[in-house]
Amino acid sequence: MSALDRTRRPPPGLERPFGFPHFERGRTTAGLEMIAFAQHRVPLVSLHYGHCGGSQFDLPGKRGLASFTAALVDKGTASRSATQLADEVEGRGGFLGAGCSWDGCSVGITVLSEHLEFAVAVLAEVINEAAFDQGEIERSRALRLAELERQDDDPSAMAARRFARAIYGERVYGSPQLGVASDIEQLSRSDVAGFWERHRQLDGSFLVAAGDFDPAILAAHLDRGLGGLGGHSAPPLPALDPSPLEGIRVHIVDRPGAAQCELRIGHLGVPRAHPDRPRLVLLNSLLGGKFTSRINLNLRERHGYTYGARSQFVDRRGAGPFVVSAAVDSRFVGAATREVLYELQRIREEAPSVAELEETRSYLLGSLPTTIQTLQSIAGRLELLLLYDLADDYYTRLPELFRQVTPTQILEAARLHLDPDRLAVVAVGPADELASQLHDLGALEVHEPENRPTAVLY
Amino acid sequence: MQPRRHRLDNGLQVVLQADHTLPLVALSIWYHVGSKDEQPGRTGLAHLFEHMLFQGSENVGANDHFGHLQRAGGVANGSTWFDRTNYYETVPAHELELALWLESDRMGFLLPALTAEKLENQRSVVINERRQRVDNQPYGRASERLHELLYPADHPYHWPVIGYVDDIAAASLDEVEDFFHAHYAPNNAVLTLVGDFDEERALRMVDDYFGPLEPTARPSRSWPAPPYTAPVRRFEVLEDRVRLPRLYAGFSVPAYGTSEWYAASVLASILGGGRASRLYRDLVYQRQIAQSASCYVLPTELCGTFGMVISGRPDTHVDELRIAIDESLAEVVAHGVTEAERTRALNTMLTVHWNDLQALEDRADALSMATTYFDRPERALVEPEHYRAVTLEDLRACADRYGSASAHATVAVVPGEAPS
């Protein structure tokens, strides 16, 4: 390569094949559905137990129950207190934690692989014998109530809450996953223990093991540790989807003197299992998902209104939102909103060029391997297979689904699933400054930070 | 898998580590320049400059750096820190040459593409970045205020990496050009490749693209000598639009890489790492006056900063938290820590060490860091040994020598009016 030509992009070399790594799917002797992925690059093991008991099952009057249960499940068992559990896990350098999404709950433990047997025992104990001790419940309640207060001061949390409310109203997705103070104050031990017990015993519980282990040894530990699960059927899902908005609704959450405006624009999206999902993934990436998306190049690189703007179809079992998010210079919130609406309209009017779609496709396909480099990221994807009951070859077939999408299908999907005339605009910042820029878009409400409407302007 | 290292004739240090697990290559470039190379009144230049490196170069169009990489299936970014600026991309293995072309073009041929218009655009982007991360964040000003109190005004860790708005607004095109000439050259950089490549072939490609670039005459610099903190306790209360009070406390410790730095880091884990740590157990779990408690030590070159962040409950008075911090350090000085606590910290660090070596880009970053600071890439792979060498007496001595209450700077954020 003596005559190096810097004026041109160098040609690619020979592409090497990539496939999703091999894993084993089966059941433990006790009947628990599981996936094992053995890899020996680093001496770590990650175990994740999950079930579908996510915030989707929060009930009126008990908003936040699922996430509160997840916060408590690893705080002590019948034989180990919360303190003992923390000392024994962290003493070995391990990490134990539980969390929940709208669709499911997960308890995970990561340890050095020499502690595999210990990790199985601890995980089994947490799942089967969580204590839900009253003292721990009160501790977690106080922490949760203070965290909710903290979020009342956090502009991006304020925007997210108000946006969910605007799209979903009284439906379950309209409330914060962490709940509301008045409900959290009332949750009892039997609420929490009952919620856990109900979901733990269901078909649909599962285990993912990833890392440096011998499958036969793991199976032997599991047989001793994780028995007695399974057998019931899942409860029906609550009604999740509201009806679409009429027109554009502008919600301003007043934050006088704020240095910037947190902006959210969007409407109802589609359920994760929607057949249009592959084309929506491409559509979104092109529109606002990647750095070189239309929305980011417009708002950031052309206008300098923001550090970054992105869009997302949020994946949930029910219809999650489609949302555009950005923190923008308050002086330009009206202009930035109009640019977003313009991009939503533009993509509905004309199919993207083959080149633009190809760029997006090659980005998504090419970057797939970068998203499965760690045990945790592989385990996370394997958990999704089990949580959503996807086929073993789901990740293997995904590239082909992306390859089939045409520019016309992007246009059709945009016309079907994006609607710049019926959406919510949420802006958190100085109300006076924002209202004067947004009032002619549609009906406008100004809310105090506590989320109660106090005035209707214009 | 030991990393291999080379030095090109123009001074560029090259580190290679083959890993064929996935058909990917991670490229990391560290330039040994950061906000500490700025001057008071001209802050934020290193970070603003980082943004300009994504605006194209002689042979790469304005939005084409990301454009080329994303079309190829690559992911990329950059970041600025007190001591260094890094740029990185992970690309499919067959696009390694693309990454080398892009990085060498902006290392060698940036200025022909630099325009006033691009600078104005990125100035707005960066000011919005600062507002998003600092000025419009609850507690956002506290950690930069801690550094302002901890280090004197002419010390390079006094000002925040992102800089002050007035300075960012004032940065001129000439200054940006001067910054490039002074710092962006092969003899001030480390290039690391980790992933699925043939080492000999990769090294030839690196030499083809970077070998012809000219080294620069680096400006001579002198840094303030330790100790950095006067033996004066500094305390300041900031009002902010928050409902929970929060305390940010810190003291200066020796530089990253010294045995004292590793001791400080183990001590931070014992005091504020996880639910078994002392401050969490005392303040969050038992007395329930705090929402969270965590400690960290910044891995910085001139000296390290030991930081403690304690969030109170809505009705906690910050003085309770201040006293608790002082007492926790005094307790270590008086009675030391236990072997069980030391073991817990070391085991935690071992798990984190392995965890952080998994992703190719994280490993490339660690190799670049060890080469930039210590001229020894392999050091990145043996960090746990440095932690293991820390004794119980080292931990007590660390609290005694550096953590004495007289050398703290503390910022308390309390409910009140938003800062203007």
HADDOCK unambig.tbl for C-alpha pairs under 7 A between the chains (distance, minus, plus):
assign (segid A and resid 6 and name CA) (segid B and resid 59 and name CA) 6.72 0.50 0.50
assign (segid A and resid 7 and name CA) (segid B and resid 59 and name CA) 5.23 0.50 0.50
assign (segid A and resid 9 and name CA) (segid B and resid 98 and name CA) 6.51 0.50 0.50
assign (segid A and resid 10 and name CA) (segid B and resid 97 and name CA) 6.40 0.50 0.50
assign (segid A and resid 10 and name CA) (segid B and resid 98 and name CA) 5.73 0.50 0.50
assign (segid A and resid 12 and name CA) (segid B and resid 94 and name CA) 5.63 0.50 0.50
assign (segid A and resid 12 and name CA) (segid B and resid 95 and name CA) 5.15 0.50 0.50
assign (segid A and resid 13 and name CA) (segid B and resid 94 and name CA) 4.48 0.50 0.50
assign (segid A and resid 13 and name CA) (segid B and resid 95 and name CA) 6.39 0.50 0.50
assign (segid A and resid 14 and name CA) (segid B and resid 94 and name CA) 5.70 0.50 0.50
assign (segid A and resid 15 and name CA) (segid B and resid 94 and name CA) 5.37 0.50 0.50
assign (segid A and resid 16 and name CA) (segid B and resid 23 and name CA) 6.21 0.50 0.50
assign (segid A and resid 18 and name CA) (segid B and resid 23 and name CA) 6.71 0.50 0.50
assign (segid A and resid 42 and name CA) (segid B and resid 354 and name CA) 5.99 0.50 0.50
assign (segid A and resid 86 and name CA) (segid B and resid 275 and name CA) 6.01 0.50 0.50
assign (segid A and resid 86 and name CA) (segid B and resid 276 and name CA) 5.57 0.50 0.50
assign (segid A and resid 87 and name CA) (segid B and resid 276 and name CA) 5.43 0.50 0.50
assign (segid A and resid 90 and name CA) (segid B and resid 276 and name CA) 6.79 0.50 0.50
assign (segid A and resid 90 and name CA) (segid B and resid 344 and name CA) 6.15 0.50 0.50
assign (segid A and resid 90 and name CA) (segid B and resid 348 and name CA) 6.80 0.50 0.50
assign (segid A and resid 91 and name CA) (segid B and resid 343 and name CA) 6.85 0.50 0.50
assign (segid A and resid 91 and name CA) (segid B and resid 344 and name CA) 4.18 0.50 0.50
assign (segid A and resid 92 and name CA) (segid B and resid 344 and name CA) 6.23 0.50 0.50
assign (segid A and resid 92 and name CA) (segid B and resid 347 and name CA) 5.76 0.50 0.50
assign (segid A and resid 93 and name CA) (segid B and resid 344 and name CA) 6.01 0.50 0.50
assign (segid A and resid 93 and name CA) (segid B and resid 347 and name CA) 4.16 0.50 0.50
assign (segid A and resid 93 and name CA) (segid B and resid 348 and name CA) 3.71 0.50 0.50
assign (segid A and resid 93 and name CA) (segid B and resid 351 and name CA) 5.99 0.50 0.50
assign (segid A and resid 94 and name CA) (segid B and resid 348 and name CA) 6.58 0.50 0.50
assign (segid A and resid 111 and name CA) (segid B and resid 351 and name CA) 6.93 0.50 0.50
assign (segid A and resid 112 and name CA) (segid B and resid 351 and name CA) 6.22 0.50 0.50
assign (segid A and resid 143 and name CA) (segid B and resid 291 and name CA) 6.14 0.50 0.50
assign (segid A and resid 146 and name CA) (segid B and resid 313 and name CA) 6.32 0.50 0.50
assign (segid A and resid 146 and name CA) (segid B and resid 314 and name CA) 6.64 0.50 0.50
assign (segid A and resid 149 and name CA) (segid B and resid 243 and name CA) 6.66 0.50 0.50
assign (segid A and resid 150 and name CA) (segid B and resid 243 and name CA) 6.24 0.50 0.50
assign (segid A and resid 150 and name CA) (segid B and resid 244 and name CA) 6.38 0.50 0.50
assign (segid A and resid 153 and name CA) (segid B and resid 138 and name CA) 6.70 0.50 0.50
assign (segid A and resid 153 and name CA) (segid B and resid 241 and name CA) 6.69 0.50 0.50
assign (segid A and resid 153 and name CA) (segid B and resid 242 and name CA) 5.67 0.50 0.50
assign (segid A and resid 154 and name CA) (segid B and resid 137 and name CA) 6.89 0.50 0.50
assign (segid A and resid 154 and name CA) (segid B and resid 138 and name CA) 6.26 0.50 0.50
assign (segid A and resid 258 and name CA) (segid B and resid 136 and name CA) 6.20 0.50 0.50
assign (segid A and resid 259 and name CA) (segid B and resid 131 and name CA) 6.22 0.50 0.50
assign (segid A and resid 259 and name CA) (segid B and resid 135 and name CA) 6.03 0.50 0.50
assign (segid A and resid 259 and name CA) (segid B and resid 136 and name CA) 5.12 0.50 0.50
assign (segid A and resid 260 and name CA) (segid B and resid 131 and name CA) 6.32 0.50 0.50
assign (segid A and resid 260 and name CA) (segid B and resid 136 and name CA) 5.98 0.50 0.50
assign (segid A and resid 292 and name CA) (segid B and resid 66 and name CA) 6.73 0.50 0.50
assign (segid A and resid 292 and name CA) (segid B and resid 67 and name CA) 6.44 0.50 0.50
assign (segid A and resid 300 and name CA) (segid B and resid 125 and name CA) 6.52 0.50 0.50
assign (segid A and resid 301 and name CA) (segid B and resid 121 and name CA) 6.81 0.50 0.50
assign (segid A and resid 303 and name CA) (segid B and resid 121 and name CA) 7.00 0.50 0.50
assign (segid A and resid 304 and name CA) (segid B and resid 121 and name CA) 5.37 0.50 0.50
assign (segid A and resid 304 and name CA) (segid B and resid 122 and name CA) 6.88 0.50 0.50
assign (segid A and resid 304 and name CA) (segid B and resid 124 and name CA) 5.16 0.50 0.50
assign (segid A and resid 304 and name CA) (segid B and resid 125 and name CA) 5.10 0.50 0.50
assign (segid A and resid 305 and name CA) (segid B and resid 125 and name CA) 6.86 0.50 0.50
assign (segid A and resid 306 and name CA) (segid B and resid 125 and name CA) 5.65 0.50 0.50
assign (segid A and resid 306 and name CA) (segid B and resid 128 and name CA) 5.44 0.50 0.50
assign (segid A and resid 307 and name CA) (segid B and resid 125 and name CA) 4.85 0.50 0.50
assign (segid A and resid 307 and name CA) (segid B and resid 126 and name CA) 6.56 0.50 0.50
assign (segid A and resid 307 and name CA) (segid B and resid 128 and name CA) 5.36 0.50 0.50
assign (segid A and resid 307 and name CA) (segid B and resid 129 and name CA) 4.89 0.50 0.50
assign (segid A and resid 327 and name CA) (segid B and resid 132 and name CA) 6.36 0.50 0.50
assign (segid A and resid 328 and name CA) (segid B and resid 128 and name CA) 6.89 0.50 0.50
assign (segid A and resid 329 and name CA) (segid B and resid 128 and name CA) 6.53 0.50 0.50
assign (segid A and resid 359 and name CA) (segid B and resid 71 and name CA) 4.64 0.50 0.50
assign (segid A and resid 360 and name CA) (segid B and resid 71 and name CA) 6.78 0.50 0.50
assign (segid A and resid 362 and name CA) (segid B and resid 71 and name CA) 5.53 0.50 0.50
assign (segid A and resid 362 and name CA) (segid B and resid 72 and name CA) 6.23 0.50 0.50
assign (segid A and resid 362 and name CA) (segid B and resid 73 and name CA) 5.55 0.50 0.50
assign (segid A and resid 363 and name CA) (segid B and resid 70 and name CA) 4.89 0.50 0.50
assign (segid A and resid 363 and name CA) (segid B and resid 71 and name CA) 5.16 0.50 0.50
assign (segid A and resid 363 and name CA) (segid B and resid 72 and name CA) 6.11 0.50 0.50
assign (segid A and resid 363 and name CA) (segid B and resid 73 and name CA) 3.86 0.50 0.50
assign (segid A and resid 363 and name CA) (segid B and resid 74 and name CA) 6.69 0.50 0.50
assign (segid A and resid 364 and name CA) (segid B and resid 73 and name CA) 6.44 0.50 0.50
assign (segid A and resid 365 and name CA) (segid B and resid 73 and name CA) 6.52 0.50 0.50
assign (segid A and resid 366 and name CA) (segid B and resid 72 and name CA) 6.49 0.50 0.50
assign (segid A and resid 366 and name CA) (segid B and resid 73 and name CA) 3.67 0.50 0.50
assign (segid A and resid 366 and name CA) (segid B and resid 74 and name CA) 6.67 0.50 0.50
assign (segid A and resid 366 and name CA) (segid B and resid 92 and name CA) 6.39 0.50 0.50
assign (segid A and resid 367 and name CA) (segid B and resid 73 and name CA) 4.71 0.50 0.50
assign (segid A and resid 367 and name CA) (segid B and resid 74 and name CA) 5.78 0.50 0.50
assign (segid A and resid 367 and name CA) (segid B and resid 75 and name CA) 6.83 0.50 0.50
assign (segid A and resid 369 and name CA) (segid B and resid 22 and name CA) 6.92 0.50 0.50
assign (segid A and resid 373 and name CA) (segid B and resid 358 and name CA) 6.58 0.50 0.50
assign (segid A and resid 373 and name CA) (segid B and resid 359 and name CA) 5.14 0.50 0.50
assign (segid A and resid 374 and name CA) (segid B and resid 358 and name CA) 5.54 0.50 0.50
assign (segid A and resid 374 and name CA) (segid B and resid 359 and name CA) 5.92 0.50 0.50
